[in-house]
Amino acid sequence: MAGSANSNDGVKIQNHLLAALPQEEYQRLLPKIESVNFELGKVVYHYAQQMEYLYFPTTSMVSLLYTMADGMTAEVGLTGNEGVVGIALFLGGDTAPNQAVVQIGGAALRLSAKTVQEEFKRGEVFQQVLLRYTQALITQISQTAICNRLHPVEQRFCRWLLLSHDRVKTDQLVMTQELIATMLGGRRESVTVAAGRLQDEGLIQYARGHITILDRKGLEDSVCECYHVVKNEYQRLLGFS
């Protein structure tokens, strides 16, 4: 974006939404932005918990999880440096029907609920960017539900790996089979089989919870259409994928 905070002062802003803000808006927010570090497994917010901050991941990745009454859990969406965690703050809900859990540890930036709501009411680019991101996130959540219902675990695994790779820009991911099964809404045994197939095809290396992406192009050739639907929507709405 011309005149964005990312380009005016030569400083690389690692969260795409903050980087898309005009310099004037970003400088107004800058004194109120706090840096935080997320450890793997940290719960950013619980179901129905009052939210105090809006988080902008930079090197971390956060999963949005829904837990059923019987304790079964599945991922409905994920957020990295392309977005924010805590959209209920500016949509007026203040609480969410799910929980947000850190799946890849790293850094994030945050703004207080008061600051977010004040800036959102101004109706400037900050508001537009957050609403466009929300529309893209809704697409991701919807496509995840369809994918988990209709596509085999192997393709769902490819989708999750590619979405994760897009958001943290590293070939090294740390994730146990149990957590992957939770993310994909499948069984642990099926994840083991899917990981084995992808490894046999030379696309990944998987050992003791450490996943190394060896062939991204191969993953893109193997993934279902859901990954591309989500990626294209982020590109259309926000100018990045």
C-alpha positions in Angstrom: 0.0 0.0 0.0 1.4 3.4 -1.0 2.4 5.5 1.9 2.0 2.7 4.3 3.8 2.4 7.7 5.8 -0.4 6.2 7.4 1.8 3.5 7.7 5.3 4.8 10.4 4.9 7.4 12.3 1.9 6.1 11.4 -0.1 9.2 10.1 -3.6 8.5 6.8 -4.2 10.4 6.3 -7.9 10.7 2.5 -7.9 11.0 0.9 -7.3 7.6 -2.2 -5.5 8.9 -0.1 -3.0 10.9 2.2 -2.6 7.9 -0.8 -1.7 5.7 -1.7 1.3 7.8 -0.9 4.8 6.6 2.1 6.3 8.3 0.0 8.8 10.2 -2.3 6.2 11.7 0.6 3.9 12.5 2.5 6.6 14.3 -0.6 7.4 16.3 -0.8 3.8 17.5 2.9 3.2 18.0 3.2 4.6 21.6 0.3 2.3 22.6 1.7 -0.9 21.0 3.2 -3.4 23.3 5.5 -6.4 22.5 4.7 -9.8 24.0 6.2 -13.3 23.6 4.0 -16.3 23.3 5.1 -19.8 24.4 3.8 -22.9 22.7 0.5 -23.9 24.2 -0.4 -20.6 25.8 -4.1 -19.8 25.9 -4.5 -16.3 24.5 -8.1 -16.2 25.5 -10.7 -18.7 26.8 -14.2 -19.4 25.7 -16.5 -16.5 26.8 -13.6 -14.7 28.5 -13.6 -10.9 28.5 -10.9 -9.8 26.0 -8.4 -7.1 27.2 -6.2 -6.9 24.1 -6.1 -7.3 20.3 -3.0 -9.3 19.3 -1.0 -8.9 16.1 1.2 -12.0 15.7 4.6 -11.4 14.1 6.5 -14.7 14.4 4.0 -16.7 16.4 0.9 -18.6 15.1 -2.4 -18.9 17.0 -5.2 -21.5 16.4 -8.8 -20.8 17.0 -10.2 -23.9 18.7 -13.8 -25.1 19.4 -14.4 -27.7 22.1 -17.5 -29.8 22.2 -19.4 -30.8 25.3 -17.7 -34.3 25.2 -14.2 -32.7 25.2 -13.5 -33.2 21.5 -11.6 -30.3 20.0 -11.0 -29.1 16.5 -9.4 -26.1 14.8 -11.7 -23.7 13.0 -9.1 -21.2 11.9 -5.5 -20.0 12.4 -3.8 -16.6 12.5 -0.2 -15.6 12.0 1.5 -12.4 10.8 -1.3 -11.9 8.3 -3.9 -11.0 10.9 -5.1 -10.4 14.4 -6.4 -12.4 17.3 -9.5 -11.2 19.2 -11.8 -9.8 16.5 -14.7 -9.8 19.0 -13.2 -6.6 20.4 -14.0 -4.5 17.4 -17.1 -6.4 16.3 -18.8 -5.5 19.5 -19.0 -9.0 21.2 -16.1 -8.6 23.7 -16.1 -12.4 24.1 -15.8 -15.3 21.7 -17.4 -18.8 21.5 -14.0 -20.5 21.1 -10.6 -20.3 22.5 -7.3 -19.1 21.0 -4.2 -21.2 21.7 -0.6 -20.6 20.5 0.5 -23.4 18.2 3.8 -21.9 17.2 5.6 -19.9 19.8 7.0 -16.5 19.0 6.4 -12.8 19.2 3.3 -10.7 18.9 2.2 -7.0 19.3 -0.9 -6.0 21.2 -3.2 -3.0 21.6 -5.6 -2.6 24.6 -9.3 -3.0 24.1 -9.9 0.7 24.8 -7.4 1.8 22.1 -8.8 -0.7 19.5 -12.3 0.5 20.0 -11.4 4.2 19.9 -9.4 3.8 16.7 -12.0 1.6 15.1 -14.7 4.3 15.7 -12.6 6.8 13.7 -13.6 4.9 10.6 -10.2 5.3 9.0 -7.9 2.7 7.3 -7.5 0.8 10.7 -11.2 0.0 10.6 -11.2 -0.9 6.9 -8.2 -3.3 7.3 -9.7 -5.0 10.3 -13.0 -5.5 8.6 -11.4 -6.9 5.4 -9.3 -9.2 7.5 -12.5 -10.4 9.3 -14.1 -11.2 6.0 -11.0 -13.2 4.9 -11.0 -15.0 8.3 -14.7 -16.0 7.8 -13.7 -17.5 4.5 -11.0 -19.5 6.1 -13.3 -20.7 8.9 -16.0 -21.7 6.4 -13.5 -23.5 4.1 -12.0 -25.3 7.1 -15.4 -26.7 8.0 -16.0 -27.9 4.4 -12.5 -29.3 4.1 -12.7 -31.3 7.3 -16.0 -32.7 6.1 -15.2 -33.6 2.5 -11.5 -34.1 2.0 -9.1 -36.9 3.1 -6.7 -36.3 6.0 -3.7 -36.2 3.6 -5.0 -33.2 1.7 -6.1 -31.5 4.9 -2.6 -32.0 6.3 -1.2 -30.4 3.2 -3.6 -27.4 3.6 -2.6 -27.0 7.2 1.1 -27.2 6.5 0.8 -24.6 3.7 -1.3 -22.2 5.7 1.2 -22.5 8.6 4.2 -22.0 6.3 2.6 -18.8 4.8 2.2 -17.3 8.3 5.5 -18.1 10.0 7.8 -18.3 7.0 9.8 -21.2 8.3 10.3 -24.7 7.0 10.6 -26.1 10.6 7.4 -26.7 12.5 7.1 -28.3 15.9 3.8 -30.2 16.3 2.9 -33.6 17.9 0.6 -36.1 16.2 -2.0 -35.4 18.8 -2.1 -31.7 18.2 -2.1 -32.2 14.4 -5.1 -34.5 14.8 -6.8 -31.8 16.9 -6.1 -29.2 14.2 -7.4 -31.4 11.4 -10.4 -32.8 13.2 -9.2 -36.4 12.7 -7.7 -39.4 14.5 -4.1 -39.7 15.6 -3.7 -42.9 13.6 -4.9 -41.3 10.4 -2.4 -38.4 10.9 0.4 -40.9 11.3 -0.5 -42.5 8.0 -0.9 -39.2 6.2 2.5 -37.9 7.5 4.1 -41.2 6.4 2.7 -40.8 2.9 3.9 -37.2 2.5 7.3 -38.2 3.8 7.5 -41.2 1.4 6.8 -38.7 -1.4 9.6 -36.5 -0.3 7.4 -33.6 0.6 8.1 -33.4 4.3 10.3 -35.0 6.9 8.6 -35.9 10.1 10.2 -37.2 13.4 9.1 -36.8 17.0 6.9 -33.9 16.5 9.3 -32.0 14.2 8.1 -31.3 10.7 10.4 -30.1 8.0 8.9 -28.9 4.7 11.1 -30.2 1.9 9.0 -29.5 -1.2 6.5 -26.7 -0.9 5.6 -27.0 -4.6 4.9 -30.6 -4.1 2.5 -29.8 -1.2 0.8 -27.2 -3.4 0.3 -29.9 -6.1 -1.2 -32.3 -3.6 -3.4 -30.0 -1.6 -7.1 -29.7 -2.1 -8.8 -26.6 -3.5 -9.5 -25.2 0.0 -6.0 -23.8 0.4 -6.2 -21.8 -2.8 -9.7 -20.5 -2.0 -8.4 -19.1 1.3 -5.2 -17.8 -0.2 -6.9 -16.1 -3.1 -9.4 -14.4 -0.7 -6.6 -12.9 1.4 -5.0 -11.7 -1.8 -8.3 -10.1 -3.1 -9.2 -8.4 0.2 -5.9 -7.4 1.6 -3.4 -7.6 -1.2 -1.3 -10.4 0.3 -1.5 -14.2 0.7 
